[in-house]
Amino acid sequence: MKTAVLALSASLFAQGAYSWGAMGHATVGYIAQNYLDGAGKIFTSHLLGGASLASVASWADSYRYTDAGKFSASLHYIDAHDEVPHKCSVKLDRDCGEEGCIVTAIANYTDRALNDNLTLSERTDAVKFIIHFLGDITQPLHTENLDVGGNEISVFWGNGTAKTNLHAAWDRSIPETLAGGSDDATAAKFAKGIIADLDTGIYKDLKEDWTSCGSIKRGTGCPKAWAQDANKLVCSDVLPDGPDAVEGKDLSGDYYTKAAPIARQQLAKGGYRLGLWLNKIAKAEQLKCRD
């Protein structure tokens, strides 16, 4: 049964379910770029050939459509087999498939980014995966198995004018409505406002807790904690009354009003964590070079 669900999940992802959409991922990239320290800037600029984090943030979504990248489809999520809305939880041995999942992928590509036995191109890809997956793991439905991460829950957007699904609503409809568009300029402006809240506003006193699990030496420890953090929102905010409460409903009214600040905060978490995570990788690279 689990194999069948995983196969269906991969199939639906191949049909175009992008976490956060390109605008959301670029937002995460812009936020993270702001928090790179000197070592982080040098490390990422070297491996990305001078490209910004935002410009490569959606690379992994495109790559998985290629013959070389199709193996990575299952790495964008983890299928929590929990009891929404009564109990949300992530258990690695239960929820991470044989092909791997986002929790193991973040740990793996963190190691690969520091592996001198790999080619420069392979290490570059590792960093690009990290940039993308630290965005993915904050989207609550990328940590949930129910109805294939919400892909099979049909909903409407815009006063019933557009049929979509719950996963896509969280990927694109909610953040893009909140930001006011879907292009790169919108992402840059949106990120600027979030950065202000991280520095001096509503997230200032929260961000330390978001990165309390910050050691790249813990393997799957931090990625699992981040997956659990996002997954609990499925019960509290995404589907607090279960799937029947949203099935066939328009979500652009009251549901959006409640969900929008959650989506914005999750993007803030993704960007801030990513910046600090890349700094830690860069520091480990510096220490390695001194040995």
C-alpha positions in Angstrom: 0.0 0.0 0.0 2.8 2.4 0.9 4.5 1.7 -2.4 1.4 2.5 -4.3 0.9 5.8 -2.4 4.5 6.7 -3.0 4.1 5.9 -6.7 1.0 8.0 -7.0 2.7 10.9 -5.1 5.6 10.8 -7.4 3.2 10.8 -10.4 1.3 13.8 -9.2 4.5 15.7 -8.4 5.6 15.0 -12.0 2.4 16.6 -13.2 3.4 19.9 -11.7 2.9 20.2 -8.0 5.6 22.7 -7.0 6.2 23.6 -3.4 5.8 27.4 -3.0 6.0 27.9 -6.8 8.9 29.8 -8.4 7.9 33.0 -6.6 7.9 31.4 -3.2 11.2 29.7 -3.7 12.8 32.9 -5.0 11.5 34.6 -1.9 13.3 32.0 0.3 16.4 32.6 -1.8 16.3 36.3 -1.4 15.8 36.1 2.3 18.7 33.6 2.7 21.0 35.7 0.6 20.5 38.6 3.1 21.8 36.4 6.0 24.9 34.9 4.3 28.0 35.9 6.2 31.4 36.5 4.5 32.2 32.8 4.3 28.7 31.9 3.1 28.9 34.4 0.3 32.3 33.2 -0.9 31.3 29.5 -0.7 28.0 29.9 -2.5 29.3 32.3 -5.1 32.1 29.8 -5.9 29.8 26.8 -6.3 27.0 28.7 -8.0 29.3 30.5 -10.4 28.3 33.9 -9.0 24.6 33.2 -9.4 22.3 34.4 -6.6 20.4 31.9 -4.4 17.1 33.2 -5.7 18.0 32.6 -9.3 18.7 28.9 -8.7 16.0 28.3 -6.1 13.6 26.4 -8.5 16.3 24.5 -10.3 15.4 21.2 -8.5 11.9 21.4 -9.8 13.0 21.7 -13.4 15.8 19.1 -12.9 13.4 16.3 -11.8 11.8 16.4 -15.3 15.0 15.4 -17.0 16.2 11.9 -17.5 19.2 12.6 -15.2 17.0 14.1 -12.5 13.9 11.9 -12.4 15.4 10.0 -9.4 14.9 13.1 -7.3 11.1 13.3 -7.5 10.6 11.6 -4.1 13.2 13.8 -2.4 10.9 16.9 -2.4 8.7 15.6 0.4 8.1 13.1 3.2 4.8 11.2 3.5 3.7 11.4 7.1 1.2 8.6 7.7 -0.4 10.3 10.7 -4.0 11.0 11.7 -5.0 14.4 10.4 -6.6 16.4 12.0 -6.3 14.6 15.3 -2.6 13.9 15.4 0.2 15.1 13.2 3.6 13.5 13.4 6.7 12.6 11.3 8.5 9.3 11.9 11.4 8.8 9.7 11.3 4.9 9.6 7.6 5.0 8.9 7.3 7.9 6.5 10.6 8.1 4.4 10.3 5.8 1.4 13.0 3.5 0.0 13.9 6.1 -2.6 14.6 8.6 0.1 12.7 11.7 1.2 13.3 15.4 1.9 14.8 14.7 5.4 17.4 12.3 4.2 18.0 14.4 1.1 19.0 17.5 3.0 21.4 15.5 5.2 22.8 13.8 2.1 23.3 16.9 0.0 24.8 18.8 3.0 27.5 16.0 3.1 27.9 16.1 -0.7 28.4 19.9 -0.7 31.5 19.3 1.5 32.8 16.2 -0.3 36.1 16.9 -2.0 35.9 13.6 -3.8 33.0 14.9 -5.9 33.4 17.1 -9.0 32.7 20.8 -8.8 29.5 20.2 -10.8 28.3 17.6 -8.3 28.9 19.8 -5.4 27.2 22.7 -7.2 24.1 20.5 -7.7 24.2 19.6 -4.0 24.0 23.3 -3.0 21.2 23.9 -5.4 19.3 20.9 -3.9 19.8 22.3 -0.4 18.5 25.8 -1.5 15.4 24.2 -2.9 14.7 21.6 -0.2 15.0 24.0 2.7 12.1 25.9 1.0 10.2 22.7 0.3 10.4 21.4 3.9 8.6 24.5 5.2 5.5 23.9 3.0 3.2 21.9 5.4 1.8 19.7 2.7 5.2 18.5 1.7 5.4 16.7 5.0 2.0 15.0 4.7 0.7 11.8 3.1 -3.1 12.4 3.4 -4.7 12.6 0.0 -1.2 12.7 -1.6 -0.2 15.8 0.3 -3.5 17.5 -0.5 -3.2 17.0 -4.2 -6.4 15.0 -4.3 -8.4 17.5 -2.3 -10.2 19.6 -4.9 -10.8 23.2 -4.0 -11.6 26.5 -5.7 -9.9 29.9 -5.7 -11.1 33.4 -6.6 -14.8 33.3 -5.8 -15.1 29.9 -7.3 -13.6 30.9 -10.7 -10.6 28.6 -10.6 -10.5 24.9 -9.8 -7.4 23.8 -8.1 -6.3 21.5 -5.2 -5.3 22.1 -1.7 -1.6 21.4 -2.3 -1.5 23.9 -5.2 -3.4 26.5 -3.1 -0.6 26.4 -0.6 2.1 26.2 -3.2 1.0 29.2 -5.2 -2.4 30.7 -4.6 -1.9 31.7 -1.0 1.7 33.1 -1.2 1.2 34.7 -4.6 -2.0 36.4 -3.5 -0.2 37.6 -0.3 2.8 38.9 -2.3 0.7 40.4 -5.0 2.2 38.5 -8.0 4.3 35.7 -9.2 7.4 37.2 -10.8 10.9 37.7 -9.6 10.4 41.4 -8.8 7.4 40.5 -6.6 9.6 37.9 -4.8 12.3 40.4 -4.2 9.9 43.0 -2.7 8.1 40.3 -0.7 11.3 39.1 0.7 12.4 42.6 1.7 9.3 43.0 3.9 9.9 39.6 5.5 13.5 40.5 6.2 12.4 43.7 7.9 10.2 41.6 10.2 13.0 39.1 10.8 15.3 42.0 11.8 13.1 44.3 13.8 9.4 43.1 13.4 7.1 40.3 14.3 9.7 37.5 13.7 12.5 39.1 15.6 11.9 37.2 18.8 10.9 34.0 17.0 13.8 33.4 14.6 16.3 32.1 17.2 13.9 29.2 18.0 13.5 28.5 14.3 17.2 27.7 14.1 17.7 26.1 17.5 18.5 22.9 15.6 21.4 24.2 13.7 24.2 21.7 13.6 25.0 20.2 10.2 26.7 17.4 12.0 23.4 15.9 13.2 22.7 14.2 9.9 18.9 13.9 9.6 18.3 15.5 13.1 17.7 19.1 11.9 15.8 18.2 8.7 13.5 15.9 10.7 12.9 18.7 13.3 12.0 21.1 10.5 9.7 18.5 8.9 7.9 18.0 12.2 7.6 21.7 12.7 5.8 22.1 9.3 3.8 18.9 9.7 2.1 20.1 12.9 0.6 22.9 10.9 -1.4 20.5 8.9 -3.5 19.7 12.0 -3.5 23.2 13.4 -3.9 25.4 10.3 -4.1 23.6 7.0 -6.8 21.0 7.8 -7.9 21.8 11.4 -11.4 20.3 10.6 -10.2 17.6 8.2 -10.4 17.4 4.4 -14.2 17.4 4.2 -14.2 20.9 5.6 -12.4 22.3 2.5 -13.3 19.8 -0.3 -15.0 21.6 -3.1 -14.9 24.9 -1.2 -13.5 28.3 -2.3 -10.5 29.0 -0.2 -9.8 32.6 -1.2 -12.0 34.1 1.6 -11.9 33.2 5.3 -9.5 30.3 4.8 -7.0 32.5 3.0 -7.3 35.2 5.7 -6.2 32.6 8.3 -3.7 30.8 6.2 -1.8 33.8 4.7 0.2 34.7 7.9 1.1 31.0 8.3 2.4 30.8 4.8 4.4 34.0 5.2 6.0 32.8 8.4 6.9 29.5 6.8 8.7 31.3 4.0 10.5 33.4 6.6 11.6 30.2 8.4 12.8 28.7 5.2 14.9 31.7 4.1 16.4 32.4 7.5 17.2 28.7 8.1 18.8 28.4 4.7 21.0 31.4 5.2 22.4 30.1 8.5 22.6 26.5 7.2 24.8 27.6 4.2 27.0 29.7 6.6 27.6 26.6 8.7 28.5 24.5 5.6 30.8 27.3 4.5 32.5 27.4 8.0 32.9 23.6 7.8 34.6 24.0 4.4 37.0 26.6 5.8 37.9 24.4 8.8 38.4 21.5 6.4 40.8 23.5 4.3 42.9 24.4 7.4 43.5 20.8 8.4 
